[in-house]
Amino acid sequence: MSESEKVSEPEKSPNPEANLPGIQWGPLLRGAGLLVFVVVMLWLAFNVRLPDLEVIQAWLEGLGWAGFLGFILLYALVALTPIPVTIMALAGGLLYGVVVGSVLSVVGALLGCWGAYWIARGLGKETVKKLLGDYGAKVEGHLEGAGFQAVFMLRVMPGLPYWPVNYGAGVFGINHRDYLVASSIAIVPGQVSLIAIGNFISEPNLSNGVIVGVAWAVVLAMTGWGYFTWRDARREAEAGAGPGPAGRR
């Protein structure tokens, strides 16, 4: 070996410990934070239930003029978790009527959905898939190749909880704009239909019954439309990824 090569060779420390890589505190702290988050979410899913409608109503009325803000914030927090949001929507109908209750519920639901999307981005795909459990494969399969249409369909579909869509969209390739726009449109009919039921419970008359019927008819119609648009988008995506040099995966 030449003298110049000897000089350019990096010096090794006589202490073997000095050559070991340092502790990567960032990933370590992130992993610990994710673990805590997953544990909290699982605990909420199996142990926490919202109070009865009467308790929520009394609490919100006790806030006075800040009751609107309290309702929105509570709704957003519930939408971040696996706790069903149905009772919050019903409470909105009981307390505020169809119009005001719908506005407050939509705002609260959107805030919660938006927050969950960004939390999922921070958690990462593998952690979210574990968190979603059985929902993970289903949501991922629907979102693939039809982001906007899939978010719309899954959001408007009766019976499917919000939280798997919220967290799944954050890690399964849905961009923020498509997610927010699709959610903003699709949340409205479902929230109005639940608010209408709450309003009907407080005032069971013919006009409120008609509102409930119309609201649910809109939900079912939009669910059907959402399914067909999602199916067409998936077919187009699959056709674009068909056999051939440009289409093979």
ChimeraX commands (.cxc) that place a marker at each C-alpha (Angstrom):
marker #1 position 0.00,0.00,0.00 radius 0.5
marker #1 position 1.41,3.44,-0.90 radius 0.5
marker #1 position 2.08,6.18,1.64 radius 0.5
marker #1 position -0.74,8.34,0.17 radius 0.5
marker #1 position -3.23,5.49,0.58 radius 0.5
marker #1 position -2.13,5.03,4.17 radius 0.5
marker #1 position -2.67,8.70,4.91 radius 0.5
marker #1 position -6.15,8.82,3.31 radius 0.5
marker #1 position -7.37,5.76,5.22 radius 0.5
marker #1 position -9.65,6.90,8.09 radius 0.5
marker #1 position -8.24,6.48,11.55 radius 0.5
marker #1 position -9.97,3.97,13.76 radius 0.5
marker #1 position -10.34,4.72,17.42 radius 0.5
marker #1 position -8.49,2.37,19.75 radius 0.5
marker #1 position -11.68,2.27,21.85 radius 0.5
marker #1 position -14.13,-0.19,20.21 radius 0.5
marker #1 position -17.15,1.50,21.88 radius 0.5
marker #1 position -16.35,4.77,20.11 radius 0.5
marker #1 position -16.99,3.11,16.74 radius 0.5
marker #1 position -20.49,1.89,17.67 radius 0.5
marker #1 position -23.45,3.85,16.25 radius 0.5
marker #1 position -25.16,6.21,18.71 radius 0.5
marker #1 position -28.66,5.69,20.02 radius 0.5
marker #1 position -31.25,6.93,17.54 radius 0.5
marker #1 position -33.44,8.85,19.98 radius 0.5
marker #1 position -35.90,10.07,17.33 radius 0.5
marker #1 position -37.16,6.65,16.19 radius 0.5
marker #1 position -37.02,5.38,19.79 radius 0.5
marker #1 position -39.20,8.18,21.13 radius 0.5
marker #1 position -41.53,7.92,18.16 radius 0.5
marker #1 position -41.96,4.19,18.71 radius 0.5
marker #1 position -42.69,4.73,22.40 radius 0.5
marker #1 position -45.25,7.41,21.55 radius 0.5
marker #1 position -46.94,5.16,19.01 radius 0.5
marker #1 position -47.11,2.34,21.52 radius 0.5
marker #1 position -48.81,4.60,24.06 radius 0.5
marker #1 position -51.25,5.83,21.41 radius 0.5
marker #1 position -52.20,2.30,20.33 radius 0.5
marker #1 position -52.73,1.21,23.94 radius 0.5
marker #1 position -54.94,4.24,24.62 radius 0.5
marker #1 position -56.99,3.64,21.47 radius 0.5
marker #1 position -57.52,-0.02,22.33 radius 0.5
marker #1 position -58.50,0.87,25.88 radius 0.5
marker #1 position -61.01,3.42,24.62 radius 0.5
marker #1 position -62.46,0.93,22.15 radius 0.5
marker #1 position -63.19,-1.70,24.80 radius 0.5
marker #1 position -63.79,0.29,27.98 radius 0.5
marker #1 position -65.20,3.75,27.26 radius 0.5
marker #1 position -68.79,4.50,26.39 radius 0.5
marker #1 position -70.31,7.94,26.07 radius 0.5
marker #1 position -72.76,9.01,28.78 radius 0.5
marker #1 position -76.50,8.91,28.18 radius 0.5
marker #1 position -78.09,11.63,26.08 radius 0.5
marker #1 position -79.51,13.25,29.21 radius 0.5
marker #1 position -76.05,13.59,30.76 radius 0.5
marker #1 position -74.56,15.11,27.60 radius 0.5
marker #1 position -77.52,17.46,27.30 radius 0.5
marker #1 position -77.17,18.65,30.90 radius 0.5
marker #1 position -73.43,19.20,30.49 radius 0.5
marker #1 position -73.80,21.22,27.30 radius 0.5
marker #1 position -76.63,23.31,28.72 radius 0.5
marker #1 position -74.45,24.03,31.75 radius 0.5
marker #1 position -71.83,25.57,29.45 radius 0.5
marker #1 position -74.26,28.33,28.49 radius 0.5
marker #1 position -73.14,30.33,25.44 radius 0.5
marker #1 position -70.08,28.05,25.08 radius 0.5
marker #1 position -72.29,25.00,24.57 radius 0.5
marker #1 position -71.91,25.20,20.78 radius 0.5
marker #1 position -68.12,25.13,21.06 radius 0.5
marker #1 position -68.24,22.38,23.69 radius 0.5
marker #1 position -70.40,20.23,21.43 radius 0.5
marker #1 position -68.07,20.68,18.44 radius 0.5
marker #1 position -64.94,19.88,20.45 radius 0.5
marker #1 position -66.51,16.85,22.14 radius 0.5
marker #1 position -67.72,15.57,18.77 radius 0.5
marker #1 position -64.24,16.01,17.28 radius 0.5
marker #1 position -62.64,14.10,20.16 radius 0.5
marker #1 position -65.13,11.24,19.80 radius 0.5
marker #1 position -64.48,11.10,16.04 radius 0.5
marker #1 position -60.76,10.58,16.78 radius 0.5
marker #1 position -61.51,7.35,18.64 radius 0.5
marker #1 position -63.31,4.06,17.94 radius 0.5
marker #1 position -66.23,5.29,20.09 radius 0.5
marker #1 position -69.35,5.51,17.85 radius 0.5
marker #1 position -70.35,9.08,17.01 radius 0.5
marker #1 position -74.05,8.23,16.72 radius 0.5
marker #1 position -74.95,9.39,20.21 radius 0.5
marker #1 position -73.31,12.77,19.58 radius 0.5
marker #1 position -75.35,13.29,16.42 radius 0.5
marker #1 position -78.55,12.31,18.23 radius 0.5
marker #1 position -77.69,14.73,21.02 radius 0.5
marker #1 position -77.20,17.47,18.43 radius 0.5
marker #1 position -80.71,16.88,17.08 radius 0.5
marker #1 position -82.22,16.85,20.56 radius 0.5
marker #1 position -80.49,20.04,21.65 radius 0.5
marker #1 position -80.26,22.22,18.58 radius 0.5
marker #1 position -82.77,21.01,15.99 radius 0.5
marker #1 position -82.11,19.90,12.44 radius 0.5
marker #1 position -80.44,23.00,10.97 radius 0.5
marker #1 position -78.16,24.15,13.78 radius 0.5
marker #1 position -77.51,20.59,14.97 radius 0.5
marker #1 position -76.48,19.51,11.47 radius 0.5
marker #1 position -74.05,22.40,11.10 radius 0.5
marker #1 position -72.43,21.73,14.49 radius 0.5
marker #1 position -72.24,17.97,13.90 radius 0.5
marker #1 position -70.70,18.32,10.45 radius 0.5
marker #1 position -68.06,20.76,11.76 radius 0.5
marker #1 position -67.23,18.51,14.72 radius 0.5
marker #1 position -67.09,15.35,12.58 radius 0.5
marker #1 position -64.85,17.01,10.01 radius 0.5
marker #1 position -62.44,18.28,12.65 radius 0.5
marker #1 position -62.17,14.79,14.11 radius 0.5
marker #1 position -61.70,13.17,10.69 radius 0.5
marker #1 position -59.08,15.72,9.70 radius 0.5
marker #1 position -57.17,15.24,12.95 radius 0.5
marker #1 position -57.23,11.44,12.66 radius 0.5
marker #1 position -55.88,11.65,9.10 radius 0.5
marker #1 position -52.79,13.55,10.26 radius 0.5
marker #1 position -52.33,11.38,13.34 radius 0.5
marker #1 position -52.26,8.36,11.02 radius 0.5
marker #1 position -49.64,10.04,8.85 radius 0.5
marker #1 position -47.48,10.41,11.94 radius 0.5
marker #1 position -48.06,6.86,13.13 radius 0.5
marker #1 position -47.05,5.23,9.85 radius 0.5
marker #1 position -48.57,2.48,7.76 radius 0.5
marker #1 position -47.53,-0.58,9.73 radius 0.5
marker #1 position -48.74,0.82,13.05 radius 0.5
marker #1 position -52.07,1.92,11.59 radius 0.5
marker #1 position -52.64,-1.47,9.96 radius 0.5
marker #1 position -52.19,-3.12,13.36 radius 0.5
marker #1 position -54.46,-0.55,14.95 radius 0.5
marker #1 position -57.21,-1.13,12.38 radius 0.5
marker #1 position -57.14,-4.90,12.82 radius 0.5
marker #1 position -59.77,-6.57,10.64 radius 0.5
marker #1 position -60.75,-3.20,9.16 radius 0.5
marker #1 position -57.24,-2.68,7.74 radius 0.5
marker #1 position -57.36,-5.01,4.75 radius 0.5
marker #1 position -60.94,-3.98,3.93 radius 0.5
marker #1 position -60.24,-0.24,3.96 radius 0.5
marker #1 position -56.95,-0.61,2.09 radius 0.5
marker #1 position -58.58,-2.77,-0.57 radius 0.5
marker #1 position -61.34,-0.24,-1.15 radius 0.5
marker #1 position -59.03,2.78,-1.22 radius 0.5
marker #1 position -56.57,1.30,-3.71 radius 0.5
marker #1 position -56.97,2.82,-7.17 radius 0.5
marker #1 position -60.03,4.93,-6.31 radius 0.5
marker #1 position -59.08,7.32,-3.53 radius 0.5
marker #1 position -61.66,10.10,-3.76 radius 0.5
marker #1 position -64.52,7.79,-4.78 radius 0.5
marker #1 position -63.62,5.25,-2.10 radius 0.5
marker #1 position -63.48,7.82,0.70 radius 0.5
marker #1 position -66.85,9.15,-0.45 radius 0.5
marker #1 position -68.45,5.69,-0.59 radius 0.5
marker #1 position -67.04,4.48,2.74 radius 0.5
marker #1 position -67.95,7.73,4.45 radius 0.5
marker #1 position -71.57,7.87,3.26 radius 0.5
marker #1 position -72.25,4.15,3.73 radius 0.5
marker #1 position -74.53,3.52,6.74 radius 0.5
marker #1 position -73.12,1.33,9.50 radius 0.5
marker #1 position -69.40,1.74,8.78 radius 0.5
marker #1 position -67.58,3.60,11.61 radius 0.5
marker #1 position -65.70,6.77,10.79 radius 0.5
marker #1 position -62.42,5.92,12.47 radius 0.5
marker #1 position -61.16,3.11,10.14 radius 0.5
marker #1 position -61.65,5.40,7.13 radius 0.5
marker #1 position -60.01,8.32,8.93 radius 0.5
marker #1 position -56.85,6.46,9.86 radius 0.5
marker #1 position -56.75,4.27,6.76 radius 0.5
marker #1 position -56.91,7.24,4.40 radius 0.5
marker #1 position -53.91,8.77,6.15 radius 0.5
marker #1 position -51.60,5.88,5.31 radius 0.5
marker #1 position -53.08,4.17,2.24 radius 0.5
marker #1 position -52.18,6.77,-0.37 radius 0.5
marker #1 position -55.08,9.26,-0.21 radius 0.5
marker #1 position -53.88,12.83,-0.64 radius 0.5
marker #1 position -55.12,15.46,1.78 radius 0.5
marker #1 position -57.24,17.43,-0.68 radius 0.5
marker #1 position -59.15,14.40,-2.00 radius 0.5
marker #1 position -59.71,13.14,1.53 radius 0.5
marker #1 position -60.99,16.45,2.85 radius 0.5
marker #1 position -63.26,17.22,-0.12 radius 0.5
marker #1 position -64.76,13.71,-0.25 radius 0.5
marker #1 position -65.29,13.71,3.51 radius 0.5
marker #1 position -66.86,17.18,3.50 radius 0.5
marker #1 position -69.44,16.11,0.93 radius 0.5
marker #1 position -70.16,12.59,2.17 radius 0.5
marker #1 position -70.43,13.42,5.87 radius 0.5
marker #1 position -73.36,15.79,5.38 radius 0.5
marker #1 position -76.21,13.35,4.51 radius 0.5
marker #1 position -75.28,10.87,7.23 radius 0.5
marker #1 position -75.06,13.57,9.88 radius 0.5
marker #1 position -78.33,15.18,8.83 radius 0.5
marker #1 position -80.10,11.81,8.93 radius 0.5
marker #1 position -78.93,11.15,12.51 radius 0.5
marker #1 position -79.65,14.72,13.59 radius 0.5
marker #1 position -83.15,14.34,12.14 radius 0.5
marker #1 position -83.72,11.24,14.29 radius 0.5
marker #1 position -82.61,13.13,17.40 radius 0.5
marker #1 position -84.92,15.99,16.53 radius 0.5
marker #1 position -87.79,13.55,15.96 radius 0.5
marker #1 position -87.18,12.01,19.40 radius 0.5
marker #1 position -87.54,15.44,21.00 radius 0.5
marker #1 position -90.55,16.44,18.85 radius 0.5
marker #1 position -92.27,13.37,17.33 radius 0.5
marker #1 position -94.55,15.01,14.78 radius 0.5
marker #1 position -95.34,14.44,11.13 radius 0.5
marker #1 position -93.04,17.13,9.71 radius 0.5
marker #1 position -90.03,15.82,11.64 radius 0.5
marker #1 position -90.91,12.28,10.56 radius 0.5
marker #1 position -90.90,13.40,6.93 radius 0.5
marker #1 position -87.47,15.00,7.45 radius 0.5
marker #1 position -86.15,11.69,8.82 radius 0.5
marker #1 position -87.54,9.77,5.85 radius 0.5
marker #1 position -86.16,12.19,3.28 radius 0.5
marker #1 position -82.76,12.33,4.96 radius 0.5
marker #1 position -82.39,8.55,4.96 radius 0.5
marker #1 position -83.60,8.30,1.36 radius 0.5
marker #1 position -80.82,10.72,0.41 radius 0.5
marker #1 position -78.27,8.65,2.35 radius 0.5
marker #1 position -79.28,5.46,0.53 radius 0.5
marker #1 position -79.31,7.19,-2.86 radius 0.5
marker #1 position -75.86,8.69,-2.29 radius 0.5
marker #1 position -74.56,5.33,-1.06 radius 0.5
marker #1 position -75.70,3.71,-4.31 radius 0.5
marker #1 position -74.21,6.51,-6.40 radius 0.5
marker #1 position -70.99,6.34,-4.42 radius 0.5
marker #1 position -70.73,2.59,-4.97 radius 0.5
marker #1 position -71.14,2.85,-8.74 radius 0.5
marker #1 position -68.64,5.70,-9.08 radius 0.5
marker #1 position -66.16,3.78,-6.91 radius 0.5
marker #1 position -66.66,0.63,-9.00 radius 0.5
marker #1 position -66.11,2.53,-12.26 radius 0.5
marker #1 position -62.97,4.19,-10.89 radius 0.5
marker #1 position -61.59,0.81,-9.82 radius 0.5
marker #1 position -62.26,-0.66,-13.25 radius 0.5
marker #1 position -60.47,2.23,-14.94 radius 0.5
marker #1 position -57.51,1.83,-12.59 radius 0.5
marker #1 position -57.33,-1.91,-13.24 radius 0.5
marker #1 position -57.58,-1.36,-16.99 radius 0.5
marker #1 position -54.71,1.10,-16.81 radius 0.5
marker #1 position -52.65,-1.44,-14.88 radius 0.5
marker #1 position -53.40,-4.33,-17.27 radius 0.5
marker #1 position -50.92,-6.55,-19.12 radius 0.5
marker #1 position -48.17,-4.95,-21.11 radius 0.5
marker #1 position -44.89,-3.21,-20.41 radius 0.5
marker #1 position -46.57,-0.06,-19.11 radius 0.5
marker #1 position -49.23,-1.81,-17.13 radius 0.5
marker #1 position -47.49,-4.62,-15.31 radius 0.5
marker #1 position -46.98,-4.17,-11.58 radius 0.5
marker link #1:1,2 radius 0.2
marker link #1:2,3 radius 0.2
marker link #1:3,4 radius 0.2
marker link #1:4,5 radius 0.2
marker link #1:5,6 radius 0.2
marker link #1:6,7 radius 0.2
marker link #1:7,8 radius 0.2
marker link #1:8,9 radius 0.2
marker link #1:9,10 radius 0.2
marker link #1:10,11 radius 0.2
marker link #1:11,12 radius 0.2
marker link #1:12,13 radius 0.2
marker link #1:13,14 radius 0.2
marker link #1:14,15 radius 0.2
marker link #1:15,16 radius 0.2
marker link #1:16,17 radius 0.2
marker link #1:17,18 radius 0.2
marker link #1:18,19 radius 0.2
marker link #1:19,20 radius 0.2
marker link #1:20,21 radius 0.2
marker link #1:21,22 radius 0.2
marker link #1:22,23 radius 0.2
marker link #1:23,24 radius 0.2
marker link #1:24,25 radius 0.2
marker link #1:25,26 radius 0.2
marker link #1:26,27 radius 0.2
marker link #1:27,28 radius 0.2
marker link #1:28,29 radius 0.2
marker link #1:29,30 radius 0.2
marker link #1:30,31 radius 0.2
marker link #1:31,32 radius 0.2
marker link #1:32,33 radius 0.2
marker link #1:33,34 radius 0.2
marker link #1:34,35 radius 0.2
marker link #1:35,36 radius 0.2
marker link #1:36,37 radius 0.2
marker link #1:37,38 radius 0.2
marker link #1:38,39 radius 0.2
marker link #1:39,40 radius 0.2
marker link #1:40,41 radius 0.2
marker link #1:41,42 radius 0.2
marker link #1:42,43 radius 0.2
marker link #1:43,44 radius 0.2
marker link #1:44,45 radius 0.2
marker link #1:45,46 radius 0.2
marker link #1:46,47 radius 0.2
marker link #1:47,48 radius 0.2
marker link #1:48,49 radius 0.2
marker link #1:49,50 radius 0.2
marker link #1:50,51 radius 0.2
marker link #1:51,52 radius 0.2
marker link #1:52,53 radius 0.2
marker link #1:53,54 radius 0.2
marker link #1:54,55 radius 0.2
marker link #1:55,56 radius 0.2
marker link #1:56,57 radius 0.2
marker link #1:57,58 radius 0.2
marker link #1:58,59 radius 0.2
marker link #1:59,60 radius 0.2
marker link #1:60,61 radius 0.2
marker link #1:61,62 radius 0.2
marker link #1:62,63 radius 0.2
marker link #1:63,64 radius 0.2
marker link #1:64,65 radius 0.2
marker link #1:65,66 radius 0.2
marker link #1:66,67 radius 0.2
marker link #1:67,68 radius 0.2
marker link #1:68,69 radius 0.2
marker link #1:69,70 radius 0.2
marker link #1:70,71 radius 0.2
marker link #1:71,72 radius 0.2
marker link #1:72,73 radius 0.2
marker link #1:73,74 radius 0.2
marker link #1:74,75 radius 0.2
marker link #1:75,76 radius 0.2
marker link #1:76,77 radius 0.2
marker link #1:77,78 radius 0.2
marker link #1:78,79 radius 0.2
marker link #1:79,80 radius 0.2
marker link #1:80,81 radius 0.2
marker link #1:81,82 radius 0.2
marker link #1:82,83 radius 0.2
marker link #1:83,84 radius 0.2
marker link #1:84,85 radius 0.2
marker link #1:85,86 radius 0.2
marker link #1:86,87 radius 0.2
marker link #1:87,88 radius 0.2
marker link #1:88,89 radius 0.2
marker link #1:89,90 radius 0.2
marker link #1:90,91 radius 0.2
marker link #1:91,92 radius 0.2
marker link #1:92,93 radius 0.2
marker link #1:93,94 radius 0.2
marker link #1:94,95 radius 0.2
marker link #1:95,96 radius 0.2
marker link #1:96,97 radius 0.2
marker link #1:97,98 radius 0.2
marker link #1:98,99 radius 0.2
marker link #1:99,100 radius 0.2
marker link #1:100,101 radius 0.2
marker link #1:101,102 radius 0.2
marker link #1:102,103 radius 0.2
marker link #1:103,104 radius 0.2
marker link #1:104,105 radius 0.2
marker link #1:105,106 radius 0.2
marker link #1:106,107 radius 0.2
marker link #1:107,108 radius 0.2
marker link #1:108,109 radius 0.2
marker link #1:109,110 radius 0.2
marker link #1:110,111 radius 0.2
marker link #1:111,112 radius 0.2
marker link #1:112,113 radius 0.2
marker link #1:113,114 radius 0.2
marker link #1:114,115 radius 0.2
marker link #1:115,116 radius 0.2
marker link #1:116,117 radius 0.2
marker link #1:117,118 radius 0.2
marker link #1:118,119 radius 0.2
marker link #1:119,120 radius 0.2
marker link #1:120,121 radius 0.2
marker link #1:121,122 radius 0.2
marker link #1:122,123 radius 0.2
marker link #1:123,124 radius 0.2
marker link #1:124,125 radius 0.2
marker link #1:125,126 radius 0.2
marker link #1:126,127 radius 0.2
marker link #1:127,128 radius 0.2
marker link #1:128,129 radius 0.2
marker link #1:129,130 radius 0.2
marker link #1:130,131 radius 0.2
marker link #1:131,132 radius 0.2
marker link #1:132,133 radius 0.2
marker link #1:133,134 radius 0.2
marker link #1:134,135 radius 0.2
marker link #1:135,136 radius 0.2
marker link #1:136,137 radius 0.2
marker link #1:137,138 radius 0.2
marker link #1:138,139 radius 0.2
marker link #1:139,140 radius 0.2
marker link #1:140,141 radius 0.2
marker link #1:141,142 radius 0.2
marker link #1:142,143 radius 0.2
marker link #1:143,144 radius 0.2
marker link #1:144,145 radius 0.2
marker link #1:145,146 radius 0.2
marker link #1:146,147 radius 0.2
marker link #1:147,148 radius 0.2
marker link #1:148,149 radius 0.2
marker link #1:149,150 radius 0.2
marker link #1:150,151 radius 0.2
marker link #1:151,152 radius 0.2
marker link #1:152,153 radius 0.2
marker link #1:153,154 radius 0.2
marker link #1:154,155 radius 0.2
marker link #1:155,156 radius 0.2
marker link #1:156,157 radius 0.2
marker link #1:157,158 radius 0.2
marker link #1:158,159 radius 0.2
marker link #1:159,160 radius 0.2
marker link #1:160,161 radius 0.2
marker link #1:161,162 radius 0.2
marker link #1:162,163 radius 0.2
marker link #1:163,164 radius 0.2
marker link #1:164,165 radius 0.2
marker link #1:165,166 radius 0.2
marker link #1:166,167 radius 0.2
marker link #1:167,168 radius 0.2
marker link #1:168,169 radius 0.2
marker link #1:169,170 radius 0.2
marker link #1:170,171 radius 0.2
marker link #1:171,172 radius 0.2
marker link #1:172,173 radius 0.2
marker link #1:173,174 radius 0.2
marker link #1:174,175 radius 0.2
marker link #1:175,176 radius 0.2
marker link #1:176,177 radius 0.2
marker link #1:177,178 radius 0.2
marker link #1:178,179 radius 0.2
marker link #1:179,180 radius 0.2
marker link #1:180,181 radius 0.2
marker link #1:181,182 radius 0.2
marker link #1:182,183 radius 0.2
marker link #1:183,184 radius 0.2
marker link #1:184,185 radius 0.2
marker link #1:185,186 radius 0.2
marker link #1:186,187 radius 0.2
marker link #1:187,188 radius 0.2
marker link #1:188,189 radius 0.2
marker link #1:189,190 radius 0.2
marker link #1:190,191 radius 0.2
marker link #1:191,192 radius 0.2
marker link #1:192,193 radius 0.2
marker link #1:193,194 radius 0.2
marker link #1:194,195 radius 0.2
marker link #1:195,196 radius 0.2
marker link #1:196,197 radius 0.2
marker link #1:197,198 radius 0.2
marker link #1:198,199 radius 0.2
marker link #1:199,200 radius 0.2
marker link #1:200,201 radius 0.2
marker link #1:201,202 radius 0.2
marker link #1:202,203 radius 0.2
marker link #1:203,204 radius 0.2
marker link #1:204,205 radius 0.2
marker link #1:205,206 radius 0.2
marker link #1:206,207 radius 0.2
marker link #1:207,208 radius 0.2
marker link #1:208,209 radius 0.2
marker link #1:209,210 radius 0.2
marker link #1:210,211 radius 0.2
marker link #1:211,212 radius 0.2
marker link #1:212,213 radius 0.2
marker link #1:213,214 radius 0.2
marker link #1:214,215 radius 0.2
marker link #1:215,216 radius 0.2
marker link #1:216,217 radius 0.2
marker link #1:217,218 radius 0.2
marker link #1:218,219 radius 0.2
marker link #1:219,220 radius 0.2
marker link #1:220,221 radius 0.2
marker link #1:221,222 radius 0.2
marker link #1:222,223 radius 0.2
marker link #1:223,224 radius 0.2
marker link #1:224,225 radius 0.2
marker link #1:225,226 radius 0.2
marker link #1:226,227 radius 0.2
marker link #1:227,228 radius 0.2
marker link #1:228,229 radius 0.2
marker link #1:229,230 radius 0.2
marker link #1:230,231 radius 0.2
marker link #1:231,232 radius 0.2
marker link #1:232,233 radius 0.2
marker link #1:233,234 radius 0.2
marker link #1:234,235 radius 0.2
marker link #1:235,236 radius 0.2
marker link #1:236,237 radius 0.2
marker link #1:237,238 radius 0.2
marker link #1:238,239 radius 0.2
marker link #1:239,240 radius 0.2
marker link #1:240,241 radius 0.2
marker link #1:241,242 radius 0.2
marker link #1:242,243 radius 0.2
marker link #1:243,244 radius 0.2
marker link #1:244,245 radius 0.2
marker link #1:245,246 radius 0.2
marker link #1:246,247 radius 0.2
marker link #1:247,248 radius 0.2
marker link #1:248,249 radius 0.2
view
